[in-house]
Amino acid sequence: MPQARIVAVDSADDVAAAFTGLGVRPVVLKAGGLLHKTDAGGVVLGLRDAETAAETAREMVAKVGPEAYPLLLQQQVSGLEILVGARRDPQLGAALVVGLGGRHRGARRCRDHDGARLAVPGPRRAAPAAGVAPPGRLPW
């Protein structure tokens, strides 16, 4: 599964060097310490040079506060972003989460449709249990 290139920094002063080291354009700057980044102004798209990225990072930290850290610089790509997670809980056993990621993650219309289920054996039963809809048949 392809993944966007990403780097984390703990200071706005390190953003320019991290941007240059990432080696891709455009870049997204994210306030990695926030759960709902977009709602708090913790996501800026389309950064194309190190100086602009560094200034944007300073502005973001001034607006959001120390909860912005770590700052994440991520390759900006197009397409559908998904969230997939797994965890083994001592009381419940294996659990699986599948849903839309990125800006769709916090959207009210999508929150009710995220698939969070206890894992079930076998791939034929896992997708329906996780609430995965066939392409073109998403519930929203």
C-alpha positions in Angstrom: 0.0 0.0 0.0 1.6 3.3 -1.0 2.2 5.8 1.7 3.0 9.5 1.6 6.5 10.5 2.7 6.5 12.2 6.2 8.9 13.7 8.7 8.2 14.9 12.2 10.0 17.8 14.0 9.8 19.1 17.5 10.5 22.8 16.8 9.3 25.3 14.2 13.0 26.2 13.8 13.6 22.7 12.3 10.8 22.9 9.6 12.9 24.5 6.8 15.6 21.8 7.0 13.0 19.0 7.3 11.1 20.5 4.3 14.2 20.5 2.1 15.2 17.0 3.3 11.7 15.6 2.4 12.6 16.3 -1.2 9.0 16.4 -2.6 6.5 19.2 -3.5 3.9 20.2 -2.6 3.9 19.5 1.2 1.2 19.5 3.9 2.0 20.9 7.3 0.1 19.3 10.2 -0.1 19.9 13.9 0.7 16.3 14.9 -0.3 16.7 18.5 -3.9 17.5 17.8 -6.6 14.9 17.3 -8.9 17.2 15.2 -6.3 19.1 13.3 -8.4 20.6 10.6 -11.0 22.0 13.0 -8.2 23.8 15.0 -6.3 25.2 12.0 -3.7 22.6 12.3 -3.5 21.6 8.6 -2.0 23.8 5.8 -1.9 22.4 2.2 0.2 23.3 -0.8 3.5 24.4 0.7 6.1 24.7 -2.0 9.2 26.2 -0.4 11.1 25.9 2.8 10.8 29.5 3.8 7.0 29.5 3.5 6.8 26.2 5.4 8.9 27.6 8.3 6.8 30.8 8.5 3.6 28.8 8.3 4.8 26.5 11.1 5.6 29.5 13.4 2.1 30.9 12.7 0.5 27.5 13.4 2.3 27.1 16.7 1.4 30.7 17.7 -2.3 30.0 16.9 -2.6 26.4 18.2 0.0 26.4 21.1 2.4 23.7 22.2 -0.2 21.0 21.4 0.8 21.5 17.8 4.0 19.5 18.4 5.2 17.4 16.8 4.9 19.2 13.6 4.4 16.9 10.6 5.5 17.6 7.1 3.9 15.2 4.7 4.0 14.7 0.9 0.7 16.1 -0.5 -0.9 13.5 -2.7 -4.4 13.1 -4.2 -6.8 10.2 -3.8 -8.7 8.6 -1.0 -7.1 8.5 2.4 -8.0 5.6 4.6 -7.5 4.8 8.3 -6.7 1.2 9.2 -5.8 0.2 12.8 -5.5 -2.9 14.8 -5.1 -3.5 18.5 -5.2 -6.4 20.9 -7.2 -5.5 24.0 -6.7 -7.7 27.1 -10.4 -7.9 27.8 -11.9 -7.9 24.3 -9.3 -9.5 22.2 -8.3 -8.4 18.7 -10.0 -5.3 17.4 -9.9 -3.7 13.9 -10.8 -0.2 12.8 -11.3 0.7 9.1 -12.7 4.0 7.8 -12.0 7.2 5.8 -9.0 9.1 6.9 -7.7 12.7 6.4 -10.2 15.5 6.2 -13.1 13.0 6.0 -12.2 11.4 9.3 -13.8 14.2 11.4 -16.7 15.0 9.1 -20.0 14.4 10.9 -21.5 12.5 7.9 -18.7 10.0 8.1 -18.3 9.5 11.8 -21.4 7.3 12.1 -20.2 5.0 9.3 -16.6 4.2 10.5 -16.2 0.5 10.9 -15.0 -0.4 14.4 -15.6 -4.0 15.1 -14.1 -6.9 16.9 -12.0 -8.8 14.5 -13.5 -12.0 13.0 -11.7 -14.9 11.5 -11.3 -15.1 7.7 -11.2 -12.4 5.0 -14.7 -13.1 3.8 -16.2 -12.2 7.2 -13.7 -9.5 8.1 -14.7 -6.9 5.4 -18.4 -7.0 6.1 -17.8 -7.0 9.9 -15.7 -3.9 9.5 -18.4 -2.1 7.6 -16.5 -1.9 4.3 -18.9 -1.1 1.5 -18.2 -2.1 -2.1 -16.9 0.7 -4.4 -19.7 3.1 -5.4 -21.9 2.0 -2.6 -20.6 4.0 0.3 -23.4 5.0 2.8 -22.9 8.7 2.5 
